[in-house]
Each structure stands twice: as C-alpha cells, then as structure tokens.
Amino acid sequence: MDKRRVPEHRLKKEERDAKYAATAKEAADKAAKERTEKQKAYLERAEKYFTEYKKHDQEIIDAKRNAKNEGSIFVEPEAKVALVVRTKGIMKMKPTSKKILQLIRLRQINNAVFLKINKATLNMLKRCSPLVTLGYPSRKTISDLVYKRGFGKVNGQRIPLTDNEIIEKELGQYGIICIEDIIHEIATCGPHFKEVNRFLWPFKLSSRRGGTEKKNKPYQQGGCWGNRESKINEFVKNML
C-alpha cells in the first residue's frame, strides 16, 4: 500500500506500537539477563557453603582422631541454636507459660521455631518446659524445615518461600539473597540470625506418625517434653 494513502493516525499508532514493543523487548532481555546472573550467584553461594560445611565436618573428624591417638577426649563445641516444638495445647496452662509461648511465637500445638541459646532463652524455656520439647538441630533438619515447611513474613502475611526474590527483597539489606543464605545463617547462628528468624514464620508441623509419648512425663522418663539434644532431629523428621 502506498504510504501516502495511509491515514496519519494509523501511522502514528504503528510507530507508537513499534516503540512500545522495542521497549518491552529491551526490558524482557534485561530481566532475563538479571535472572541468569542471580541464578549464577545463588549457585556460587550454595557451592561455597557446601565446601565450608565439608571442611568443618572434616576438621571435627580429624580432631576426634587426634584426640583418640593422644589418649585424650575431644569435646565438640556447644550448640548455639535450639529447635523448640510445642507439644501441648492450652488446657490447664499457667498465664506465665502462655505469655512465654506467645513471646517465642509458639501459639499452636506442633509449631516449631529456632531460638538462639543464651541465658535468657534458657530461663524462658525452663518456665514453660512441660509444654515444649527442644534439641539441637542438624544442618539437614534445618534445611528440610526451610525447604519443606518454610514460609516468610511479608507485610504481616504468611508467604511460601517459592522464589528467592522474596528473600532478597526482605533480607537483601543484610546480604541474604537466597534460601541457602537463610539455612547458613540459622545453622551457624550468624550475625543476622535475629532478622532471619523473625522473617521465618513458625513452622507448622504435622502430628507424629504412630502417636506421641506421654505428654505428662519428661523425655528422660520416656515422656514427650524436655531437652532431647540431638534426638530432636528424629522427632521432627517424623512430623515433616
């Protein structure tokens, strides 16, 4: 068609559409490039943490072997993080215990949270010990909880951690941009443990398969509540 016969408004529309299409393509290409770079950064961080964990585990093994050869005893460093699971409901609960459970965000039975181990938290847990069970989670347990039951608090809403962009938007100011950063910060009790733990919504676990132990007795006597130490990993695995 002769260009001179095309109405002027149609030419303007085609020119505008072409400009919009070029802008949209440029934005899409830029977004795709950024996603590729971020995916590369996520992979590099995961590999870095894997190497760090492997080195740390080997150092523990070597220290145990050296201690055995020298006839001494190697004592592993004390745990810095506890995993606390609520095991009882609201029946016959003291007001003080109820307030403590609210403070540590255990508002429902079978909820679980991470806590930094210090004098204050130990005293709080001691006051409500018949209502919770706790222990020292392994890296695998932390990873399983975050990947399988992980939700974040975004604008007061419970949002599933399906995209690293959610994490970067909320925690990017602390250098935490992906789910592996969250796992590493919790496992090592890093400098931004408080911010990461506050971002994580309390984990909602399922009821134990096969039933639970007697809830009115401590773990040391065959019951449910109390400190399970490393046995908390088996306890939580049954509830995922």
C-alpha positions in Angstrom: 0.0 0.0 0.0 1.2 3.4 -0.9 2.4 5.2 2.3 0.9 8.4 1.1 -2.6 6.8 1.3 -2.3 5.5 4.9 -4.1 7.7 7.4 -1.9 9.8 9.6 -3.4 8.4 12.9 -2.7 4.9 11.7 1.0 5.7 11.0 1.3 7.3 14.5 -0.3 4.2 16.1 2.1 1.8 14.2 5.1 4.0 15.2 3.9 4.0 18.9 3.3 0.3 18.9 6.7 -0.4 17.5 8.3 1.9 20.1 6.4 0.1 22.9 7.4 -3.3 21.5 11.0 -2.3 21.4 10.9 -1.0 25.0 9.1 -4.2 26.2 11.7 -6.4 24.5 14.6 -4.4 26.0 13.0 -4.8 29.5 12.5 -8.5 29.0 16.0 -9.1 27.8 17.4 -7.1 30.8 15.2 -9.1 33.2 16.3 -12.4 31.7 20.0 -11.3 32.0 19.5 -10.3 35.6 17.8 -13.7 36.4 20.7 -15.5 34.8 23.2 -13.6 36.9 21.2 -14.1 40.0 20.9 -17.8 39.4 24.7 -17.9 39.0 25.1 -16.1 42.3 22.8 -18.5 44.1 24.7 -21.5 42.7 28.1 -20.0 43.7 26.8 -19.4 47.3 25.4 -22.9 47.6 28.8 -24.3 46.4 30.7 -22.1 48.8 28.5 -23.2 51.8 28.9 -26.9 50.8 32.7 -26.5 50.8 32.6 -24.7 54.1 30.4 -27.4 55.7 32.6 -30.2 54.3 35.7 -28.5 55.7 34.1 -28.0 59.1 33.0 -31.7 59.3 36.4 -32.9 58.3 38.0 -30.7 61.0 35.8 -32.3 63.6 36.7 -35.8 62.4 40.4 -35.0 62.4 40.2 -33.5 65.9 38.4 -36.7 67.2 41.1 -38.9 65.6 43.9 -36.8 67.0 42.4 -36.9 70.5 42.0 -40.7 70.3 45.6 -41.2 69.2 46.8 -38.9 72.0 44.6 -40.7 74.6 42.5 -37.6 75.3 38.9 -36.7 74.8 37.6 -34.2 72.2 34.6 -32.2 73.3 32.6 -30.7 70.4 31.6 -27.0 70.6 28.3 -26.4 72.4 25.3 -25.8 70.2 24.3 -22.2 69.6 20.8 -22.8 68.2 17.9 -24.8 69.6 14.8 -26.0 67.8 11.7 -25.8 70.0 8.5 -27.6 69.3 5.2 -27.1 71.2 3.8 -30.4 72.3 0.7 -29.4 74.5 -2.4 -27.4 74.0 -4.0 -24.7 76.1 -5.6 -26.9 78.8 -4.5 -26.1 82.3 -1.9 -23.6 81.2 -0.5 -21.0 83.5 -0.7 -17.4 82.4 3.1 -17.0 82.6 3.7 -20.1 80.4 1.1 -18.8 78.0 2.8 -15.4 77.7 6.2 -17.0 77.2 4.9 -19.2 74.4 3.4 -16.1 72.8 6.8 -14.3 73.0 8.6 -17.2 71.3 5.8 -17.4 68.7 4.6 -20.9 69.7 0.9 -20.1 69.6 -0.3 -23.6 68.3 0.5 -27.2 69.1 3.1 -28.7 66.8 4.5 -25.3 65.9 8.3 -25.1 65.8 10.8 -22.2 66.0 14.5 -21.7 66.2 16.0 -19.9 69.2 19.4 -18.7 70.0 20.8 -20.4 73.1 21.6 -17.9 75.8 20.8 -17.4 79.5 17.5 -15.5 78.8 16.1 -18.1 76.4 17.0 -21.0 78.6 15.3 -19.4 81.6 12.2 -18.8 79.5 12.1 -22.4 78.3 12.6 -23.6 81.8 9.4 -21.8 82.9 7.4 -23.5 80.2 9.3 -26.8 79.9 6.3 -29.1 80.3 4.7 -27.6 77.2 7.6 -27.9 74.8 10.3 -30.2 73.6 13.7 -29.0 72.3 17.0 -30.0 71.0 19.9 -29.1 68.8 19.0 -29.4 65.1 21.4 -30.6 62.4 22.0 -28.8 59.2 19.9 -31.4 57.4 17.0 -30.8 59.8 17.3 -27.0 59.3 17.4 -27.4 55.5 14.4 -29.8 55.5 12.3 -27.5 57.6 13.1 -24.4 55.5 12.6 -26.2 52.2 9.6 -28.3 53.1 7.7 -26.1 55.6 9.4 -22.7 55.1 7.2 -19.6 55.0 8.2 -15.9 55.3 6.5 -13.0 56.9 5.9 -10.3 54.2 3.7 -7.4 55.2 2.2 -9.4 58.0 1.2 -12.2 55.7 2.4 -15.8 55.5 4.1 -16.2 52.1 5.7 -19.5 50.9 9.4 -19.3 50.1 9.0 -20.3 46.4 11.1 -17.5 45.0 14.5 -16.2 46.1 13.4 -12.7 45.0 11.0 -12.7 48.1 14.0 -13.3 50.3 16.2 -10.8 48.6 13.5 -8.1 48.9 13.0 -8.7 52.6 16.6 -9.5 53.7 18.8 -8.2 50.9 20.0 -5.4 53.1 21.7 -7.9 55.3 23.4 -9.7 52.3 20.9 -12.6 52.4 19.5 -13.1 49.0 18.6 -16.8 48.7 17.2 -19.7 50.7 20.7 -21.2 51.2 21.7 -18.0 52.9 18.8 -18.4 55.3 19.9 -22.0 56.1 23.5 -21.0 56.6 22.6 -18.1 58.9 20.4 -20.3 61.1 22.9 -23.3 61.1 25.9 -21.1 62.1 23.9 -18.6 64.3 25.3 -15.8 62.1 25.2 -12.1 62.9 21.8 -11.6 61.3 20.2 -14.7 63.0 17.6 -12.4 64.7 16.5 -10.8 61.5 16.3 -14.1 59.6 14.5 -15.9 62.4 12.0 -13.0 62.6 11.4 -13.3 58.9 10.7 -17.0 59.1 7.1 -17.9 60.0 6.8 -20.5 62.8 6.9 -23.9 61.2 3.6 -25.8 61.2 4.4 -29.5 61.7 2.1 -32.5 61.3 1.1 -34.7 64.2 3.6 -37.5 64.8 3.0 -40.7 62.9 2.4 -43.5 65.3 1.4 -41.1 68.1 3.4 -39.2 70.7 4.9 -40.2 74.0 3.2 -39.5 77.3 2.8 -35.7 77.4 2.8 -35.5 81.2 6.3 -37.0 81.6 9.7 -35.6 80.6 11.7 -37.2 77.7 14.3 -38.6 80.1 11.5 -40.7 81.7 10.0 -41.9 78.4 7.7 -38.9 78.0 7.4 -36.1 75.5 8.6 -32.8 76.9 12.1 -31.7 77.7 15.5 -31.5 76.1 16.2 -34.2 73.5 19.5 -32.8 72.4 20.4 -34.4 69.0 17.4 -36.7 69.2 15.2 -33.7 68.2 16.2 -34.5 64.6 14.5 -37.9 64.6 11.5 -36.3 66.4 11.0 -33.6 63.8 11.7 -35.9 60.8 8.6 -37.9 61.8 6.5 -34.7 61.7 7.6 -33.4 58.2 
